[in-house]
Amino acid sequence: MEWMRAPVRGLGWKRPLDMMRTRVETKAVFDLIGQLERGSSCLRFDGRLVGRRS
C-alpha cells in the first residue's frame, strides 16, 4: 500500500504509516479513510472540522 507512505493533506501532510503509533492517530487515519469511502467533503485542519457538505 504505497499511499500509506505518502504525506496526506487530510492528516496535516503526515504519512498514514507514521500515524499508526497511537490510538488517537490511528483513529484519525481510519476516520479519514471512512470519509473518503463515503465521499465526504469534510475538511480538516489541525484535527478540527472546518467545513462540511450539507
C-alpha positions in Angstrom: 0.0 0.0 0.0 2.0 2.8 -1.4 -0.4 5.5 -0.2 0.5 4.7 3.4 4.0 6.1 2.8 2.9 9.4 1.2 2.0 12.6 3.1 -1.8 13.1 3.1 -3.4 16.6 3.2 -6.3 15.4 5.3 -3.8 14.3 8.0 -1.9 17.6 8.1 0.6 16.4 5.5 1.7 13.5 7.7 2.2 9.9 6.4 -0.6 7.5 7.5 2.1 4.9 8.3 3.7 7.4 10.8 0.3 8.0 12.4 -0.3 4.4 13.4 1.7 4.7 16.6 -1.0 5.9 19.0 -4.7 5.2 19.3 -5.7 8.8 18.6 -3.6 9.0 15.4 -4.7 5.6 14.2 -8.4 6.7 14.7 -7.6 9.8 12.6 -6.3 7.6 9.8 -9.4 5.4 9.9 -11.7 8.4 10.1 -10.1 9.8 7.0 -10.5 6.5 5.2 -14.2 6.4 6.2 -14.7 9.9 4.9 -13.1 9.0 1.6 -15.3 5.9 1.3 -18.4 7.9 1.9 -17.3 10.7 -0.4 -17.5 13.2 2.4 -16.2 16.7 1.7 -15.3 17.3 5.3 -12.1 19.4 5.6 -9.7 19.0 8.5 -7.1 21.4 9.7 -5.1 20.5 12.9 -7.7 17.8 13.7 -10.7 20.2 13.8 -13.7 20.0 11.5 -13.7 23.3 9.5 -16.1 22.5 6.6 -18.8 20.1 5.7 -21.1 19.4 2.8 -24.8 19.6 3.8 
